[in-house]
Amino acid sequence: MNTKRLMLLFICIGLFSCQEKKENSFLFTLQVEDPNLEQEYSIHTSSFGTEAAYSFTLDENGSYATEVKIDEPKTISLSGNFYKPLYVTPGKSLTVKVKMDDKTPVFSYEGEGAVYPQIFDQLATLDQEFSDKYQELDHRQYSLDWDVFKQELDELTEKKRAIVETKTNNLPKDFEIVLDAHLFASKVNEMNLYGSYYNAYKKEEGEADFSVPGKADFYSQAFAFDAKALASAEFSNLISSYVTSKGIDQLGDLGDTPWYSIPDNWSKIYEFTKNNKNIPDAYKAYMLGSYVSSLTMALGIDGAWDIKEDFVKSYPNYNQVDQINASYEKWEPLRKGNVAPDFEYESLNGEMVSLSSLKGSVVYVDVWATWCGPCISEFPSYKALKKRLEDAKDVKWLYVSVDEAKDKEKWVNFLAKNELDGIQLFGGNGWDTSITEKYQIRGIPRYLLIDKDGKIYSSNAPRPSSGDIIYDEIQKLRGVRLERATSLK
């Protein structure tokens, strides 16, 4: 978009805003130098939500402008061939300019809201300088002795605070709260990372795990912040990770089974958080709302529905209730008992295979990609599951790769190297393919379980690593009595 056209756009929006002041939105403009016009970008206005509020491509001049709906200051995220969190406020315009420097994005900002990302970028620069200072060490700053590391970290925090105090004199009080919370969370995260690196790489055999001094007090200090601090992505992520880890701790010993492979565990963590008296009420709605907004990714619509209903009933005034309800409505066609949306892809041997062509069999669908580590980590459990059901001729094992077309040879070689049998299908369009759209797939691995009538039994089935859980589900669909299913090993 040339300068005159861009000015005209701003004038038109400005005139409209004069007639009706928009206090629940801001004008966002993205300008990319030397853009790839086929690249899709997304704006997420919820820190943990899986649905993009805005998806777009750039015009022929590498520009895009829209009015983004927000009801309070918050951190949104801009993603495409880069990822950028941005603190924004209603009623403020923001233009983000991007120039690629050897595949690294360089950002600059204009508009009334430009000061906020400018400050965060200055803080990020100090973090990078701190890390680069020790780039010759095996694990950078985490290779230092604790006392030296802590002193250096304290000095870094003071440098950041000097920037904050200089820049925030004429800025809203709410933003000062967010920056204070950001500095606190950044420091805590660095100390936690030190502990993780020490225990992974520096701890000697027989030595007890390193425990960060004062760690027990971190979260009581965090909960003392005003709830407006949750507009800091760094702070809200710290809080949510802490509470989730506490929920996982109370699940007990799960053996070798990952906690997330057992559907009931997600409900237990929700209940633990809801009933945890150590979490201030001001935080609880936000944290549970964030949890519920992304829960369909873990449990599908059937597993998440009752939790969502409880949340909406318990927190009817939460400001994203409407967004959560709208997100769940998109999942409604995927509820248990509905006819499974059909898809068709080319198989490894060049034939076109559709889901509907497998009607009459129980179908376990694995949506994966060769670049997906968690997908690949499930394959040993998958092979064990198929071994237990090797005589079940009425079960079809259907794999759908969401690799890009350019990676087809890589896919073929991967299958050969890892000796993966079953029906292997190749999507060839990455995320932009029918199965991801029809089944609301935003993350992989994802598993579907379809009954013999071609109806959905689970649009987010248990992983192979769930062991007896997925085994018993498949056996029930085959008509094998549960008592017999659980006894077979």
C-alpha angles and dihedrals in degrees: 000000000000123000096261093049091046091050090049090052092052092046092051092048090044092054091048091049091051089058094047118015109221108219094163100054144037134215111252124192127180121196120183124190114226092359131194099233092202092059113108120217130198136200117207114195094185118069094219103020116117095210119088110230090206130020120183149148126225125258123246090280095052096255139121132177132184143151109256117207115228129150100201141013109289146144114266126183130230116200139174122108085350137029123231129173112208129192107219138174132207116263095024125109121222130189116192116199119195129196120179114227107190091328091313114114117232114200133206130173142211134181137056091301095049095099093069100059089038090061093046090050090053090053091048090051090057090050090052092048090050091053094042090053088071100034091124091064119088094245100018114228092356089068091067124100110264097250092051092044092050093049091049091047092051090052091049091051091051091052089052092048090053089057091048093050091048096047104039102059093107099027128102119279090237090063092052088055090051093049093048089051091047092054091047094049093045091055094046092048091051091052092047090050090051089056092048093050093046093052093045100044114009106037113106124225111282093014117129118247115275111251118201108240112249094011092133089064097048097087098042084055090048093052089054090070119099110262089246085077088077088080085078108089091206092053097043091049091051092051095045093048091051095050093045091050090052089051091051091049091059092055090079129214111343097175113216094336113106110239092234092059091069110075095205090061092069090056091048092053090049092051092045091053094044092051097039106118092194091070112082114239090238089064099038101074092049094049096045091043090053090047094049093045091062099032095099087067089062103033108017122230097301096051095042100042100084092045090051091049091051091050095049090049093046097044107027092156096054105128095232099048091109091050091050092049091049091051092051091049089062088059095051094097088058097060119125114281097027119121108268112249108248128238135175132203140164116271128222090265093050100259123129110242126187130195090236091057088067094059110137093047134078105251124205108193123201115195107197147134136219091244094053111101096190089051092053093045088062095058097087090053089045092055090048090051092050090048090056089050098038092124093050100104091172092066121086121199107211122187121190117191118207093196119136120262091252090061097056094109089049088053093050092049092046092055092050094047094048095039094230113177128182125080107321117199128182120216096189097191103078112224092343097084138108099256093054091048097044095044099039092241112176098152138029150262093050126168131202127194116203124187127226092267092059093254128133114263092170128357088194105034125186116275121252088252089066086080113190092019096067091032092058093045091055092045092052090053089050089054095250112146112252093234089059093043095055092047095055115090 
